[in-house]
């Protein structure tokens, strides 16, 4: 059954009075209406379905001549081009619809925005999507977008009439896919000198981060920020009192993370790490995600030295694997384009961070530096994580200890032994009472109203107060203003001669994929996703960076590394030393063998100090 929120409170209260668990009421969900989810911008019916052309129309000129650089092939290999064919998205949307009626109407705004032209957003489970919808964030859709904030002398004059035609007025903020489409479908782009046979409007908006912020800033429109900084559910069947994403519970803050970084405030010289051909200083989202290249925009146009390649590469390599497997027989999808897009995503990940290693006595310090213009990792909060893997080896290259070990067979990560960078959300006591779910950390993202933890590494220019105000604070792991790195200490085990460190990224971890499967009671998407995930390597982590260091042999009477010198250390060493053959950790002096010299060295260190 489905009940309004007030009815749910009554159900939970009755169950409590009867001494029964509120979890018995888990079939009760919050019944949002389209009014709850209403946002300004282009509405269903305001743009004709024939006005925004299919991407095959664009491919006639912008495709089939240079797959490595042309707009069509690079777009089709990206998550933008495949957003409407993404099983992960549909599995996520299924659970959102189970928790909050009509949630899919909100979800589809970004992933399949053509549904607000075709009208198929009104079926929130996605069951009426057609081929046009499934083109995802399509070519003409993006190139028909209008800046909702008119800027005299900058915005095209044609924008005034488009914005004036919006019944609710234009959006005042960038985010939550509050897009405005040219109702005549006039194509726009950032170049003032296009070579095109069709009507074209010069749009500086398309070269700005504001354009990207339209979709890459997401707040739960049904959960609003309170004056004390907490979040609470809105009253039902009412529009949100604020469309400012910073006033809504954060589901993605990539745009604000960039907007408040040093990149947006004039740019950062990254010495060619990002930006493509000839780039040094990078500032906008497009600088990194649409790198410059000397190429042609159409098969008939001249070569430009700074064409913006439509890669849109991010961190979605593992999702592209799943999409490729899902669309293997789809004639509308070119698998070579997806493979190229995946390679670019891996390349982007390998530019996103760097490692520096240093030894201080019995401690190895690993510094992880965020080289991106947003948090590391960033994006949609569910599933995405980065972690540090450290392997200590002796002089014979035997492994003595490992932190952050990942088992590719079981897809399990040893999270307890290392640092994992991620964001976790939860339910407040009030939200728990309304939903019948336990307070604290939750997997019910659509119902979340608290940030339980966020230790993701900030970008250059980080400011605690500004990020807090934008709804993107660090929680449970403080960073100083200006800090865009994190230092992680690891104990050096006795006998260690070297340390080998890797930084890994994963956005489809087993626990998350299993949750999307097991919690789904409404359709096939959870199981479909799991099957595809298992068949494509179980979301095998992607190496972002690697570094190694030769270690000096520290004095280590704290044999078990618990920070305290006590009889347990002596007992552990003796047990290791007299094992037959002696275990490698008994090689205290690192000469490759555990012998009486090691015993003497340890006893001396234990009783006399180093």
C-alpha positions in Angstrom: 0.0 0.0 0.0 1.0 3.6 -0.3 0.1 6.3 2.2 0.7 10.0 2.6 3.4 10.9 5.1 0.8 11.9 7.8 -0.8 8.4 7.4 2.6 6.8 7.7 3.2 8.5 11.0 -0.1 7.2 12.3 0.8 3.6 11.1 4.1 3.7 12.9 2.5 5.1 16.1 -0.1 2.3 16.1 2.5 -0.4 15.6 4.5 1.1 18.4 1.5 1.1 20.7 0.9 -2.6 19.9 4.6 -3.4 20.6 5.3 -4.2 17.0 8.3 -3.1 15.0 7.9 -0.1 12.7 9.8 -2.1 10.1 6.6 -4.0 9.5 5.3 -0.9 7.7 8.1 -0.8 5.1 5.6 -1.2 2.3 4.4 2.3 3.1 6.2 4.9 1.1 6.1 8.6 0.8 3.6 9.6 -1.9 5.1 12.6 -3.7 3.1 14.3 -6.4 4.2 16.1 -9.6 3.6 19.3 -7.7 6.2 18.3 -5.1 8.7 17.8 -7.9 7.8 20.8 -10.0 10.7 23.1 -11.1 10.9 26.0 -13.4 12.2 25.8 -16.9 10.8 24.2 -20.0 7.8 22.1 -19.2 6.1 19.2 -21.0 4.2 20.5 -24.0 6.1 23.7 -24.4 8.4 22.4 -27.2 7.1 20.2 -30.0 8.4 16.7 -30.3 9.5 17.4 -33.9 11.4 20.6 -32.8 14.4 18.8 -31.2 15.9 16.5 -33.9 17.3 13.0 -33.3 21.1 12.7 -33.2 21.2 10.7 -36.4 20.3 14.0 -38.1 23.4 15.6 -36.6 25.6 12.6 -37.6 24.9 13.4 -41.2 27.4 16.2 -41.0 29.1 15.8 -37.6 29.9 12.0 -37.9 31.5 9.2 -39.9 34.7 11.0 -40.9 37.0 11.1 -37.8 35.9 8.8 -35.0 38.7 9.9 -32.7 37.7 13.5 -32.7 34.4 14.2 -34.5 31.5 15.4 -32.3 29.1 12.5 -33.0 31.4 9.5 -32.4 33.0 11.0 -29.3 29.5 11.9 -27.9 28.1 8.5 -28.6 30.9 6.8 -26.7 30.3 8.9 -23.6 27.9 8.5 -20.7 26.1 11.6 -22.0 25.3 9.7 -25.2 24.4 6.5 -23.4 22.5 8.0 -20.4 19.2 6.6 -21.7 20.6 3.1 -22.1 22.2 2.8 -18.6 21.0 -0.2 -16.5 22.6 1.3 -13.4 20.4 4.4 -13.8 17.2 2.4 -14.2 18.1 0.2 -11.2 18.6 3.3 -9.1 15.4 4.9 -10.4 13.4 1.7 -9.5 14.4 2.0 -5.9 13.8 5.7 -5.8 10.3 5.0 -7.1 9.7 2.4 -4.4 10.6 4.8 -1.7 8.9 7.9 -3.0 6.1 7.8 -5.5 6.9 9.6 -8.8 10.6 10.1 -8.0 11.4 8.9 -11.5 9.8 12.1 -12.9 12.6 14.0 -11.1 15.4 11.5 -12.0 14.6 11.6 -15.7 15.2 15.3 -16.0 18.9 14.7 -16.3 19.3 11.2 -17.7 16.6 11.3 -20.3 15.7 15.0 -20.6 13.8 14.4 -23.9 11.0 13.0 -21.8 10.1 16.6 -21.0 9.6 17.1 -24.7 7.9 13.8 -25.5 5.9 13.8 -22.2 7.1 10.4 -21.1 8.4 11.8 -17.9 4.9 11.5 -16.6 5.3 7.7 -16.5 8.0 7.7 -13.7 9.0 4.1 -14.1 10.3 4.8 -17.6 8.1 2.2 -19.2 6.9 4.5 -22.0 10.4 5.7 -23.1 10.9 5.6 -26.8 14.0 5.6 -29.0 14.3 9.4 -28.9 14.2 9.4 -25.1 16.9 6.8 -24.9 19.3 8.9 -26.8 20.1 10.4 -23.4 21.6 13.9 -23.4 21.4 14.3 -27.1 23.1 16.6 -29.5 20.3 18.9 -30.5 18.9 19.0 -26.9 22.1 20.5 -25.5 22.6 22.8 -28.5 19.0 24.2 -28.1 19.6 25.1 -24.4 19.2 28.8 -23.4 20.9 30.5 -20.5 18.1 31.0 -18.0 19.8 34.1 -16.6 19.8 36.7 -19.3 23.0 38.8 -19.5 22.7 42.0 -21.5 25.4 42.3 -24.0 26.4 38.6 -23.6 23.3 36.5 -24.1 21.8 36.2 -27.6 19.0 38.7 -28.0 16.7 35.9 -29.1 16.8 34.5 -25.6 14.6 37.3 -24.2 11.5 36.0 -26.1 12.2 32.4 -25.1 12.5 33.3 -21.4 9.5 35.5 -21.6 7.5 32.5 -22.9 8.0 30.4 -19.7 4.8 30.3 -17.7 6.6 30.3 -14.3 9.4 32.6 -15.4 13.0 31.4 -15.9 14.9 29.5 -13.3 17.2 31.7 -11.1 19.7 28.9 -10.4 21.8 26.4 -12.3 21.0 22.8 -11.2 18.4 20.0 -11.0 18.1 20.0 -14.8 16.1 23.2 -14.8 16.9 23.6 -18.5 15.3 26.1 -20.9 15.0 25.0 -24.5 14.6 27.3 -27.5 11.0 26.5 -28.5 12.0 27.0 -32.1 14.9 24.5 -31.8 17.4 27.0 -33.1 20.9 25.5 -32.6 23.4 27.2 -30.5 27.1 26.9 -29.8 30.1 28.6 -28.3 31.8 29.6 -31.6 31.1 33.0 -33.1 32.3 31.8 -36.6 30.6 28.5 -37.3 30.7 26.8 -40.7 27.1 25.5 -40.9 24.3 25.3 -43.4 21.6 25.5 -40.7 20.5 28.4 -38.6 22.9 29.0 -35.8 23.1 31.4 -32.7 26.3 32.2 -31.0 25.9 31.3 -27.3 28.7 32.1 -24.8 26.6 30.1 -22.3 27.8 26.9 -23.9 31.4 27.6 -23.0 30.7 28.2 -19.3 30.6 26.0 -16.2 27.0 27.3 -15.7 25.9 25.3 -18.7 27.3 22.1 -17.1 25.8 23.0 -13.8 22.4 22.6 -15.2 22.6 18.8 -14.6 25.7 18.4 -12.4 24.2 20.1 -9.3 21.5 18.0 -7.8 19.5 18.5 -4.6 16.5 16.5 -3.5 13.7 18.9 -4.3 11.5 17.3 -1.5 14.1 17.7 1.3 14.9 21.3 2.2 17.6 22.9 4.4 16.5 24.5 7.6 17.8 27.7 9.3 19.9 25.6 11.7 21.6 23.8 8.8 19.7 20.5 9.1 17.5 19.1 6.4 13.8 18.2 6.7 11.1 16.8 4.4 8.8 19.4 2.8 5.1 19.4 3.2 3.4 17.2 0.7 1.7 18.3 -2.6 3.5 21.6 -2.5 6.3 23.1 -4.6 9.6 23.6 -2.9 9.9 27.0 -1.3 13.4 27.4 -2.9 14.8 26.1 -6.2 18.4 27.0 -5.1 20.1 23.6 -5.0 22.2 24.7 -2.0 19.0 24.8 0.0 18.1 21.2 -1.0 19.6 18.0 0.3 22.8 17.2 -1.7 22.7 14.3 -4.1 25.5 15.8 -6.3 27.5 19.0 -5.8 30.0 18.8 -8.6 29.1 22.2 -10.0 29.4 23.9 -6.6 32.7 22.1 -5.9 34.1 23.5 -9.1 32.4 26.9 -8.7 34.1 27.4 -5.3 37.5 26.1 -6.4 40.6 27.9 -7.7 39.8 26.6 -11.2 36.7 28.7 -11.4 38.4 31.7 -9.8 40.8 32.5 -12.7 42.1 29.0 -13.5 45.0 26.8 -12.5 48.2 26.1 -14.6 48.1 22.2 -14.7 51.1 22.1 -17.0 49.3 20.1 -19.7 47.7 17.5 -17.3 44.3 18.6 -18.6 42.9 20.6 -21.5 44.2 18.9 -24.6 46.4 20.4 -27.3 48.4 23.4 -26.2 46.5 23.8 -22.9 48.3 25.0 -19.7 45.8 27.0 -17.6 42.4 25.2 -17.2 39.4 26.9 -15.7 36.0 25.7 -17.0 34.4 22.3 -16.9 34.9 22.1 -20.7 38.6 22.7 -20.4 39.0 19.3 -18.8 36.0 17.3 -20.1 36.0 18.7 -23.7 39.7 18.9 -24.4 41.1 20.9 -27.3 42.2 19.1 -30.5 43.2 20.1 -34.0 40.3 18.6 -36.0 37.2 19.3 -38.1 33.7 19.8 -36.7 32.0 18.5 -39.9 33.2 16.5 -42.8 33.2 19.6 -45.0 34.6 22.2 -42.5 38.1 23.4 -42.1 40.5 22.1 -39.5 40.4 24.2 -36.3 43.4 24.2 -33.9 41.1 24.2 -30.8 38.0 22.1 -31.6 36.3 21.0 -28.4 36.2 17.2 -28.5 32.9 15.9 -27.2 34.4 13.2 -25.0 32.7 14.2 -21.7 35.0 11.7 -20.1 34.7 11.4 -16.4 35.0 8.3 -14.1 32.3 6.1 -15.7 34.5 3.4 -17.3 32.8 0.6 -15.3 29.3 1.8 -16.1 30.3 2.0 -19.8 31.3 -1.7 -19.5 27.8 -2.5 -18.3 26.1 -0.4 -21.0 28.3 -2.0 -23.7 27.2 -5.5 -22.6 23.5 -4.4 -22.4 23.5 -2.8 -25.9 25.6 -5.5 -27.6 22.8 -6.2 -30.1 21.4 -2.7 -30.4 21.9 -1.4 -33.9 21.7 2.2 -32.7 24.9 1.7 -30.7 28.4 1.5 -32.1 30.4 -0.6 -29.7 33.7 0.8 -30.9 32.6 4.3 -29.8 31.8 3.0 -26.3 35.2 1.2 -26.1 36.9 4.5 -27.1 34.8 6.4 -24.5 35.8 3.9 -21.8 39.5 4.3 -22.6 39.1 8.1 -22.3 37.4 7.6 -18.9 40.3 5.5 -17.7 42.7 8.1 -19.0 40.8 10.8 -17.1 40.9 8.8 -13.9 44.7 8.4 -14.3 45.1 12.2 -14.4 42.8 12.9 -11.5 45.2 12.3 -8.6 48.9 11.8 -7.6 50.7 10.1 -4.8 53.7 11.1 -2.7 55.4 8.8 -0.2 57.6 9.5 2.8 58.9 7.4 5.6 59.3 8.6 9.2 60.6 5.8 11.4 58.1 3.0 11.6 55.4 5.0 9.7 54.8 5.4 6.0 52.9 8.5 5.0 50.9 8.4 1.8 49.8 11.8 0.5 46.9 11.7 -2.0 46.6 14.9 -4.0 43.4 15.8 -5.8 44.3 17.2 -9.2 40.7 17.8 -10.3 38.5 20.8 -10.1 36.0 19.2 -7.7 36.0 16.7 -4.9 37.8 13.4 -5.3 35.6 11.4 -6.0 32.7 13.6 -7.1 29.4 13.1 -8.8 26.3 11.1 -7.8 26.9 10.1 -4.2 26.0 6.4 -4.4 28.6 3.7 -4.9 31.6 5.9 -5.8 34.7 5.4 -3.8 38.5 5.8 -4.0 40.9 4.0 -1.7 44.6 3.6 -0.9 46.2 0.1 -1.4 49.6 -0.4 0.3 51.7 -3.5 0.0 54.9 -3.9 2.1 57.6 -6.3 0.9 60.8 -7.6 2.3 64.2 -7.8 0.6 63.1 -11.1 -1.1 60.0 -9.4 -2.5 57.7 -11.4 -0.2 54.6 -9.6 0.9 54.7 -8.8 4.6 51.4 -6.9 4.9 48.7 -5.3 2.7 46.3 -2.6 3.4 43.2 -2.0 1.3 43.4 -5.5 -0.3 40.8 -6.2 -3.0 39.7 -9.7 -3.9 38.7 -9.8 -7.6 37.0 -13.2 -7.3 34.7 -12.2 -4.5 34.7 -8.4 -5.3 35.4 -7.7 -1.6 37.5 -4.8 -0.3 39.2 -4.8 3.0 38.0 -1.3 4.1 39.0 -1.6 7.7 42.8 -1.5 7.0 42.9 1.6 4.8 41.3 4.9 4.0 38.3 5.0 1.7 37.2 8.3 0.3 33.4 8.4 -0.1 30.2 10.1 1.0 27.5 8.4 3.0 24.0 9.6 3.8 21.5 8.8 6.5 18.1 9.4 8.2 17.6 11.8 11.0 15.4 10.7 14.0 12.5 12.6 12.4 12.9 11.0 9.0 13.2 7.6 10.7 9.9 8.2 12.5 8.2 9.1 9.3 9.5 6.2 7.2 9.7 3.4 9.8 13.4 2.9 8.8 16.2 3.0 11.4 18.0 6.3 12.0 21.6 6.7 10.9 23.3 5.5 7.7 20.9 4.4 5.0 20.9 3.0 1.5 17.6 4.7 0.8 19.0 7.7 -1.0 15.7 9.2 -2.0 14.7 9.4 1.7 18.0 10.6 3.1 18.2 13.9 5.0 21.6 13.8 6.8 25.2 13.6 5.6 26.7 10.9 7.8 30.2 11.1 6.4 32.1 12.8 3.6 35.9 12.6 3.6 36.3 13.1 -0.2 39.3 15.3 -0.9 38.5 18.9 -1.8 39.9 20.8 -4.8 42.4 23.6 -4.9 40.9 26.7 -3.4 38.8 24.8 -0.8 37.1 27.0 1.8 35.2 25.3 4.6 32.6 28.1 5.1 31.9 28.4 1.4 31.5 24.6 0.9 29.3 24.3 4.0 27.0 27.1 2.6 26.8 25.3 -0.7 25.8 22.0 1.0 29.1 20.3 0.3 30.8 20.2 3.7 33.5 17.7 4.8 31.9 15.6 7.5 33.8 13.3 9.9 37.3 14.0 8.4 38.3 17.7 8.5 40.3 19.5 5.9 42.0 22.9 6.4 41.1 25.8 4.2 43.2 25.5 1.0 43.9 21.8 1.5 43.5 19.7 -1.6 45.3 16.6 -0.4 45.1 14.0 2.4 47.9 12.3 4.3 47.4 8.7 5.4 49.7 7.0 7.8 50.5 3.2 7.6 52.6 1.3 10.1 55.8 -0.2 8.6 56.0 -3.9 9.5 59.3 -5.4 10.8 61.5 -6.4 7.9 59.8 -4.3 5.3 62.3 -3.1 2.6 59.8 -1.5 0.2 56.3 -0.2 0.0 54.1 -0.2 -3.2 51.1 2.1 -3.2 48.2 2.3 -5.6 45.1 4.5 -5.6 42.0 2.8 -6.9 38.6 4.0 -8.1 35.3 2.1 -8.1 31.8 3.2 -8.8 30.0 -0.2 -8.9 31.1 -1.9 -5.7 29.5 -5.3 -4.9 27.6 -4.1 -1.8 25.9 -1.4 -3.8 25.0 -3.6 -6.8 23.7 -6.3 -4.5 21.5 -3.8 -2.8 20.1 -2.5 -6.0 19.2 -6.2 -6.8 18.0 -7.4 -3.5 15.9 -4.3 -2.6 14.1 -4.2 -6.0 10.5 -5.5 -5.7 9.1 -3.7 -8.7 10.9 -4.6 -11.9 13.8 -6.5 -13.5 16.4 -3.8 -13.4 18.1 -4.8 -10.2 18.7 -8.4 -11.4 19.5 -7.2 -15.0 22.1 -4.9 -13.6 23.6 -7.5 -11.3 23.9 -10.0 -14.2 25.6 -7.5 -16.4 27.9 -6.4 -13.6 29.0 -10.0 -12.9 29.6 -10.6 -16.6 31.8 -7.6 -17.0 34.4 -8.1 -14.2 32.3 -7.2 -11.1 33.2 -3.6 -11.3 37.0 -4.3 -11.0 38.7 -1.2 -9.6 40.6 1.1 -11.8 44.1 2.1 -10.9 44.4 5.9 -10.7 48.0 6.3 -9.6 50.9 4.2 -8.3 54.2 4.9 -6.5 56.9 2.9 -4.7 59.5 3.7 -2.0 62.5 1.9 -0.6 62.3 1.7 3.1 65.0 1.9 5.8 64.6 -0.7 8.5 63.0 1.1 11.5 63.4 0.1 15.1 60.1 -1.7 15.7 59.7 -3.1 19.2 56.0 -2.3 18.8 55.8 -5.6 16.9 52.1 -5.8 16.4 51.8 -2.1 15.5 49.1 -1.3 18.0 50.8 1.8 19.2 51.7 0.4 22.6 54.9 -1.4 23.7 53.7 -4.3 25.9 54.2 -8.1 26.5 52.0 -8.8 23.5 54.7 -7.5 21.2 57.3 -9.8 22.7 55.0 -12.8 22.6 54.0 -12.1 19.0 57.7 -11.9 17.9 58.7 -15.0 19.8 55.8 -17.0 18.2 56.8 -15.7 14.7 60.5 -16.4 15.3 60.1 -20.0 16.4 57.6 -20.9 13.7 59.2 -23.5 11.4 60.3 -22.2 9.1 60.4 -18.7 10.7 57.8 -16.3 9.4 59.2 -13.5 7.2 58.1 -10.8 9.7 60.8 -12.1 12.1 63.5 -10.7 9.8 63.9 -7.5 11.9 67.1 -6.3 10.3 65.9 -7.0 6.8 68.8 -9.1 5.6 66.5 -11.7 4.1 66.7 -14.3 6.9 65.2 -14.7 10.4 68.2 -15.7 12.5 69.7 -15.1 16.0 70.8 -11.6 15.0 67.1 -10.7 14.5 66.2 -12.2 17.9 69.1 -10.3 19.6 68.1 -7.0 17.8 64.5 -7.3 18.8 65.2 -8.2 22.5 67.6 -5.3 22.7 65.1 -2.9 21.2 62.3 -4.2 23.5 64.2 -4.0 26.8 66.6 -1.1 26.1 64.9 1.1 23.6 66.0 1.9 20.0 
